[in-house]
Amino acid sequence: MSLPMVMLGGVPILMDAGTVSQSITPLGGPEIVRLSGGVGVPMTHWQRSAIALSASGWMPPGLDGIDYTQPLELRCTKHLSIVSTGTNIEIIGTPRPDFPPWALALVGKEWVETPLVLTGNAAEVTAVPGATAYQVCWMPVFTVSAKRPQGDMDPSANVHGWQINCEEL
């Protein structure tokens, strides 16, 4: 099975536009609120992600025809994962529908593949004799807001650089 491409708004980013670097940064999440005696209390009102994509290649990414006034689906190839000593792991967020989550088991110092059954976001990993930990990995899908990509071109090298920043809605 070949690896999927990064996609934004249904448009795949082709290899000629460069190998896409992806960065996922938490937004919101736990913040420390100080009580009257100075004691810190972590509070979380909301959590989302900021995603940055960038590359440089022989051609621009072809994302200028997307309607950036609407929410967009972003399909990443950067893996997210959860490690547990148990075989039941709840996936956070939405995995790509075109590339299923997969599981690994730590046996000694080696990670070995093991099957999993996914029901909704609940992954049940097949136990492996001697395993001390299990990892479930997936490629996420986000619904995002984004602006048109910024870009540059170096005509002496015939290279198009580009970057796009997205925020999960």
C-alpha positions in Angstrom: 0.0 0.0 0.0 1.5 3.4 -1.0 1.4 6.3 1.4 -1.3 8.9 0.8 -0.6 12.6 -0.1 -1.3 15.6 2.0 -4.6 17.1 0.9 -6.3 20.4 1.5 -9.8 21.1 0.4 -9.8 17.9 -1.7 -6.7 18.9 -3.6 -3.7 16.6 -3.3 -0.3 18.2 -2.9 1.8 16.5 -5.6 5.4 15.5 -5.1 6.5 18.1 -7.7 5.5 20.8 -5.3 8.0 19.4 -2.7 8.0 17.0 0.2 5.5 18.6 2.6 6.8 19.4 6.1 3.9 19.3 8.6 3.8 20.8 12.1 0.9 20.3 14.5 0.9 22.7 17.4 -1.7 22.7 20.3 -4.0 25.7 20.7 -5.8 26.3 23.9 -5.6 23.5 26.3 -4.6 23.6 30.0 -3.8 27.1 31.3 -2.7 27.9 34.9 -5.1 30.0 36.8 -3.8 31.4 40.1 -5.9 31.4 43.2 -5.8 34.2 45.9 -2.9 32.4 47.7 -0.9 32.0 44.5 -1.7 28.3 44.1 -1.8 27.3 40.4 -4.8 25.4 39.1 -4.8 24.0 35.6 -8.0 24.7 33.7 -9.0 23.8 30.2 -11.8 25.5 28.3 -11.0 24.2 24.8 -8.4 22.5 22.8 -7.6 22.6 19.0 -4.6 22.5 16.7 -2.7 24.9 14.5 -1.2 23.1 11.5 1.6 24.5 9.3 2.5 23.0 5.9 5.5 24.0 3.9 7.7 22.7 1.0 9.8 23.8 -2.0 9.7 22.0 -5.3 9.6 22.3 -9.1 6.1 23.7 -9.1 3.7 25.6 -6.8 1.2 23.4 -4.8 -1.8 24.3 -6.9 -3.9 25.5 -3.9 -4.9 28.9 -5.3 -8.3 27.7 -6.6 -9.6 26.6 -3.2 -12.4 28.7 -1.6 -10.7 29.9 1.6 -13.9 31.5 2.9 -15.2 28.0 3.7 -14.1 25.4 6.2 -11.6 23.0 4.5 -10.7 19.4 5.1 -7.0 18.9 5.7 -5.7 15.3 5.5 -2.2 15.1 7.0 0.4 12.4 6.7 2.2 13.3 10.0 1.4 10.4 12.3 -0.2 10.9 15.7 0.1 8.1 18.2 -0.8 6.9 21.7 1.3 4.4 23.7 -0.3 2.2 26.4 0.5 -0.9 28.4 -3.1 -2.0 27.6 -4.6 -3.2 24.3 -7.6 -0.9 24.3 -6.7 2.6 23.1 -9.0 5.5 22.3 -7.9 7.5 19.2 -8.1 11.2 19.7 -9.6 13.2 16.7 -10.4 11.8 13.3 -8.1 9.4 11.4 -7.9 9.6 7.6 -10.6 7.4 6.0 -8.2 6.5 3.1 -5.4 5.2 5.3 -6.4 3.1 8.3 -4.8 3.3 11.8 -2.2 0.7 12.6 -0.7 -0.9 15.8 2.7 -1.9 17.1 3.7 -4.0 20.1 7.0 -3.5 22.0 8.6 -6.9 22.4 12.0 -6.6 24.1 13.6 -3.6 22.3 11.8 -4.1 19.0 8.4 -2.7 17.8 6.5 -5.3 15.8 3.3 -4.9 13.8 0.1 -6.3 15.3 -3.5 -6.2 14.0 -6.1 -3.9 15.5 -9.9 -3.7 15.2 -11.3 -0.1 15.1 -14.9 0.5 16.3 -15.5 4.3 16.0 -12.4 5.7 17.7 -11.9 2.7 20.0 -8.9 0.6 18.9 -8.6 -2.9 20.2 -5.0 -4.1 19.6 -4.3 -7.8 19.2 -2.1 -8.9 22.2 1.4 -10.1 21.5 3.1 -12.6 23.8 5.9 -10.8 25.7 4.8 -7.3 24.7 5.3 -4.6 27.4 3.6 -1.7 25.5 1.4 -1.1 22.5 1.2 1.9 20.2 -1.7 2.9 17.9 -0.8 5.3 15.1 -2.9 7.2 12.6 -2.8 10.0 10.1 -5.3 12.8 11.2 -8.0 14.7 9.3 -8.8 18.2 10.5 -11.5 20.7 9.5 -9.6 24.0 9.2 -9.6 27.6 8.3 -6.7 28.8 6.2 -5.5 31.7 4.1 -4.1 31.4 0.6 -0.5 30.0 0.7 2.4 32.4 0.8 5.1 31.6 -1.6 8.4 32.5 -3.3 10.3 31.5 -6.4 14.0 31.3 -7.1 14.2 31.5 -10.9 18.0 30.7 -10.8 17.2 27.2 -9.3 13.7 26.9 -10.7 12.3 26.3 -7.2 9.0 27.3 -5.8 8.7 27.6 -2.0 5.4 27.8 -0.2 3.8 27.8 3.2 0.3 27.7 4.5 -0.9 28.0 8.1 -4.2 26.5 9.2 -6.3 26.5 12.4 -8.6 23.7 13.4 -12.2 24.9 13.7 
